[in-house]
Amino acid sequence: MPITITMPALSPTMTEGTLANWQAKEGDQIASGDVIAEIETDKATMEVEAVDEGRLAKILVAGGTENVAVNTPIAILLEEGEDESALEGYAVGGGTAKPAEEAAPVTATATDAPAQAPAAQAAAPQATSSAAGGRVFSSPLARRIASDAGIDIKQVSGTGPHGRIVKADVEQFIAVGGKAPAAAAQAAAPQAPAGAAPALATSQTPPHAGEHVEIPLSSMRKTIAKRLTEAKQTIPHFYLTIECELDNLLATRKELNSRSDDYKISVNDFIIRAAALALKKVPHANAIWGGDKILQYKDIDISVAVAIDGGLITPVVKTADQKGLASISNEMKELAGRAKDGKLMPEEYQGGCFSISNLGMFGIKEFSAVINPPQSAILAVGAGEQRPVIRDGAVAVATVMSCTLSCDHRVIDGAVGAELLKYFKGYIEQPLTMML
């Protein structure tokens, strides 16, 4: 019996992804473990391996298709001894095909709409009758977009096979001013003049924006927008800033790097270890908000923001308090390199309670970072620069770095955040204590 290959969930939170490209083509013989496709999530590009063996009979979702929902059928595999005749009457997912008016199509994306317009016109009566009977065929993505926009999916006309409602249908319905029944009633007065262009419900473009380039949102940019909007709307941030002198740290770094070519320790490596050891001293800060409880973690995992094309990603240094500076340095170089190549595994950028964002290399003196949910704190690190300081009543010059801690007040109180920064400052200014 033919085998249906579906869009895999490459992480616990993945709901959709981009089928970047196929590594196999129709007619190819596939063995278990062969790489057959590449999937782009919001954070990385990952290879998909075949689980079953057989011949790739049909590709259902073309390479480059975006917003493919998890568990959507993407291809059909024929087992040994089967030919294309086995596909006759075969319903995707297995079993016998249903009559056309009942069978939901394999997949439909925004790019399908123009090619299937004639079929959609023919299928319109079927869509109407199925809706009248209480059954509305629609893709999971279309239903989610409609739900987010407060739209009754039954109001939307489908252009997919057999009248199925796809993403493009919902977006078109929104674009021409479609609203949910309650919203439509509120918007009924006053009526727009006849012939007036409808307001674009989803566009944020000013009416006279001038010449510009429209940049489509990548999956990563959508996720960044969603998560950080959620953070600023739902997390009660407060901020604590402390200044750390770096002269001892810079001297220690120079000494350590001169001893071996096996590592090249950076200032950021010291910062990661200092933050981890400070969290060990203040375990109440190594926690996240759990809705009706606080989850305090035993392992101290530090997320480090890495800028990549189109956004940023935060690879995690696991159990950073148990690793030396050389180990942290080598691990960060590997993680950052694979992050920029889009090759991180989900477990390498998920988790952790605490993040570090360092913009010192860009000359930024001081800034406040937004907490990355569900974490409860992020440390924003500025540039080390020479500043006047007072020592024994006299003015001296020292290399000083400003660090601002953003805290989730539901988890971390002011005194806890201050204590955390006190220990962090101590480790930074007396780096030899990190090695005890």
SEGU-244685 format. One record per residue (C-alpha): x, y, z. Coordinates in steps of 0.2 Angstrom, whole numbers, padded with zeros to 4 digits, always signed. Each point is the difference from the previous one (the first is absolute). Example, Ala and Ser with C-alpha at 12.3 -4.5 7.8 and 13.67 -1.06 7.14 Angstrom:
BEGIN
+0062-0022+0039
+0006+0017-0003
//
This chain:
BEGIN
+0000+0000+0000
+0007+0017-0004
+0007+0010+0015
-0004+0018+0003
+0015+0011+0005
-0006+0015+0011
+0008+0016+0005
+0010-0004+0016
+0000+0010+0016
+0018+0004+0003
-0002+0007+0017
-0014-0001+0013
-0006+0018-0004
+0000-0002-0019
-0017+0002-0008
+0006+0004-0018
+0015+0002-0010
+0007+0003-0018
+0004-0015-0011
+0016+0008-0006
+0005-0013-0013
-0001-0018-0005
+0016-0010+0001
-0009-0015-0009
-0011+0001-0016
-0014-0010-0006
+0005-0017-0005
+0015-0001+0012
+0002-0016+0010
+0000+0005+0018
+0008-0010+0014
-0003+0003+0019
+0012+0014+0006
+0002+0008-0017
-0002+0019+0001
-0015+0004-0011
-0003+0019+0004
+0005+0015+0009
-0012+0009+0012
+0002+0018+0005
-0007+0004+0018
+0000+0018+0007
+0018-0004+0007
+0009-0012-0011
+0000-0011-0016
+0000-0018+0004
+0001-0016-0010
-0014-0012-0001
+0004-0019+0000
-0011-0013-0007
-0008-0012+0012
-0007-0013-0012
+0008-0008-0016
-0008+0001-0017
-0001+0010-0016
-0005+0019+0000
-0015-0001-0010
-0007+0018+0002
+0005+0016+0007
-0015+0009+0007
+0008+0016+0007
+0013+0009-0011
+0016+0006+0006
+0000+0018+0006
-0018-0002+0007
-0002+0011+0015
-0012-0003+0015
-0002-0018-0002
-0009-0006+0016
+0007-0015+0010
-0008-0017-0005
-0004+0007-0018
+0003-0014-0013
+0015+0005-0010
+0004-0015-0010
-0006-0018-0004
+0012-0015+0001
-0003-0017-0009
+0006-0016+0008
+0009-0013-0009
-0009-0008-0014
-0013+0014-0001
-0003+0011-0016
-0010+0016-0003
-0016-0011-0002
+0001-0002+0019
-0004+0019+0002
-0017-0003-0009
-0013+0002+0013
+0013+0003+0014
-0004+0014+0012
+0014+0010+0007
+0004-0007+0018
-0005-0018-0006
-0017-0009-0004
-0012+0002-0014
-0003+0017-0007
-0017+0009+0004
-0011+0007-0013
+0006+0016-0007
-0013+0011+0008
+0006-0008+0017
+0018-0001-0002
+0011+0014+0007
+0015+0004-0012
+0018-0005+0004
+0006+0018+0002
-0003+0017-0006
+0011+0015+0002
-0001+0019-0004
+0009-0004-0016
-0013-0013-0006
-0014+0013-0002
+0004+0006-0017
+0003-0017-0008
-0016-0007+0008
-0012+0014-0004
-0010-0009-0013
-0001-0016+0011
-0006+0012+0014
-0014+0007-0010
-0006-0017-0004
+0001-0005+0018
-0009+0015+0007
-0017-0009+0000
+0008-0014+0010
+0008+0012+0013
-0017+0008+0002
-0010-0016+0003
+0013-0007+0012
+0000+0016+0010
-0019+0000+0000
+0001-0018+0007
+0011+0007+0014
+0017-0007-0007
+0013+0013-0006
+0015-0006-0008
+0015+0011+0004
+0019-0002+0004
+0006+0001+0018
+0010+0016-0005
-0016+0008-0007
-0010-0004+0016
+0014+0007+0011
+0001+0017-0010
-0019+0001+0000
-0001-0003+0019
+0014+0013+0004
-0009+0013-0011
-0017-0004+0009
-0008-0006-0017
-0013-0014-0001
+0008-0012-0013
-0017-0004-0007
-0001+0018-0007
+0016-0003-0011
-0002-0007-0018
+0013-0014-0004
+0010-0001-0016
+0009-0016+0004
-0005-0017-0007
-0018-0004+0004
-0003+0018+0007
+0013-0003+0014
+0005+0016+0009
+0018+0004-0001
+0012+0013+0008
-0002+0012-0016
-0019+0000+0002
+0000+0006+0018
+0013+0013-0004
-0010+0006-0015
-0016+0000+0011
+0010+0011+0013
+0007+0011-0014
-0017+0005-0007
-0006+0005+0017
-0008-0016+0006
-0004-0001+0019
-0008-0011+0012
-0019+0002+0002
+0002+0010+0016
+0014+0011-0007
-0010+0002-0016
-0015+0007+0010
+0011+0013+0009
+0008+0005-0016
-0017+0002-0010
-0002+0018+0004
+0005+0011-0008
-0001-0008-0017
+0015+0004-0012
-0005+0010-0016
-0004-0011-0015
+0016-0004-0010
+0011+0004+0015
+0015-0012+0002
-0001-0011+0015
+0012+0002+0014
+0014-0013+0001
-0002-0009+0017
+0017-0008+0000
+0011+0014-0008
+0010+0012+0011
+0006+0010-0015
-0004+0018+0001
-0011+0007-0015
+0015+0011-0006
+0015-0011+0004
+0009+0005-0015
+0012-0011-0010
+0005-0016+0011
+0005-0018-0001
-0012-0013+0008
+0009-0013+0009
-0010-0016+0004
+0001-0006+0018
+0011-0015+0002
-0006-0014+0012
+0014+0006+0012
-0006+0019-0001
-0018-0006+0003
+0005-0009+0016
+0011+0014+0006
-0014+0012-0002
-0013-0011+0009
+0011-0005+0014
+0007+0017+0004
-0017+0008-0001
-0006-0013+0012
+0015+0004+0011
-0004+0019+0001
-0018-0002+0002
-0001-0014+0013
+0017+0000+0010
+0002+0014+0013
+0018+0006-0004
+0011+0009+0012
+0018+0005-0003
+0016+0001+0010
+0016+0007-0006
+0018-0003+0007
+0017+0005-0005
+0014-0012+0000
+0019+0004-0001
+0009-0012-0013
+0018+0004+0002
+0004-0016+0010
-0011-0011-0011
+0009+0007-0016
+0017-0004+0008
-0006-0017+0005
-0007-0003-0018
+0017+0005-0008
+0010-0011+0012
-0011-0016-0003
-0001+0003-0019
+0019+0001-0001
+0002-0017+0008
-0008-0011-0013
-0006+0000-0018
-0014-0012+0004
-0012+0013+0005
-0003+0019-0002
-0010+0006+0015
-0010+0016-0003
-0007+0012+0012
-0018-0007-0004
+0006-0017+0006
+0005+0008+0017
-0017+0008+0000
-0009-0017-0003
+0009-0008+0014
-0002+0014+0012
-0019+0000-0003
-0001-0019+0003
+0010+0001+0016
-0011+0015+0006
-0016-0010-0004
+0008-0014+0010
+0002+0012+0015
-0018+0006-0002
-0010-0015-0006
-0017+0009+0002
+0005+0010-0016
+0002-0017-0009
-0019-0002-0003
-0014+0004-0012
-0018+0005+0003
-0012-0015-0001
-0017+0009+0000
-0006-0007+0017
+0018-0004+0006
+0018+0004-0001
+0012-0013-0008
+0017+0001+0007
+0013-0010-0010
+0015-0010+0007
+0010+0001-0016
+0007+0017-0004
-0001+0002-0019
+0004+0017-0008
-0007+0006-0016
+0011+0011-0011
-0007+0011-0013
+0009-0002-0017
-0005+0011-0015
-0003-0009-0016
-0007+0005-0017
-0018+0005+0003
-0001+0001+0019
+0009-0008+0014
+0000-0017+0009
+0006-0005+0018
+0010-0016+0001
+0001-0007+0017
+0016-0004+0010
-0006-0014+0011
+0005-0001+0018
+0011+0015-0002
+0005+0000+0018
+0009-0016-0001
+0010+0004-0015
+0017+0009-0001
+0004+0015-0010
+0009-0009-0014
-0015-0013-0001
-0013+0015-0001
+0011+0009-0013
+0001-0015-0012
-0018-0005+0002
-0006+0018-0004
+0011+0000-0015
-0008-0016-0006
-0018+0005+0004
+0002+0018-0008
+0007-0007-0016
-0014-0013-0002
-0013+0013+0005
+0006+0011-0014
-0001-0015-0012
-0018-0004+0006
+0006-0017+0006
-0005+0000+0018
-0010-0014+0007
-0016+0006+0010
+0008-0006+0017
+0014+0011-0003
-0010+0016+0000
-0014-0004+0011
-0001+0001+0019
+0010+0010+0013
-0007+0013+0012
+0013+0014-0004
+0006+0008-0015
+0015+0011-0004
+0000+0013-0014
+0017+0009-0003
+0001+0015-0012
+0016+0006+0007
+0009-0005-0016
-0011+0013-0009
+0005+0014+0012
-0016+0001+0009
+0002+0007+0017
-0016-0006+0008
-0017-0007-0004
-0015-0009+0007
-0004-0017-0008
-0018-0008-0002
-0002-0016+0010
-0002-0016-0011
-0015-0009+0006
-0001-0012+0010
+0016+0006+0007
+0000+0012+0015
+0016+0010-0003
+0012+0007-0013
+0016+0009+0003
+0004+0014-0013
+0019+0003-0001
+0008+0016-0006
+0017+0004-0006
+0015+0001+0011
+0007+0018-0001
+0012+0010+0010
-0009+0011+0013
+0005+0011+0015
-0003-0009+0017
+0003+0005+0018
+0013-0010+0009
+0006+0005+0018
-0008+0017-0003
+0010+0003-0016
-0005-0001-0018
+0007-0014-0010
-0003-0008-0017
-0007-0018-0002
-0008-0010-0013
-0019-0001+0004
-0014-0010-0007
-0018+0004+0003
-0012-0015+0002
-0019+0001+0002
-0011-0014+0006
-0018-0001-0006
-0010-0010+0013
-0017-0008+0000
-0008+0007+0016
-0011-0015+0002
+0015-0011+0003
+0014+0012+0005
-0002+0013+0013
+0011+0016+0000
+0011-0007+0015
+0003-0016-0009
+0005+0008-0016
+0012+0012+0009
+0008-0015+0009
+0002-0009-0016
+0009+0016-0008
+0011+0002+0016
+0007-0018-0002
+0002+0003-0019
+0010+0016+0003
+0011-0009+0012
+0004-0014-0012
+0003+0012-0014
+0012+0012+0010
+0009-0015+0009
+0001-0013-0014
+0011-0012+0009
-0015-0004+0012
-0008-0008-0016
+0013-0013+0001
-0002-0005+0018
//
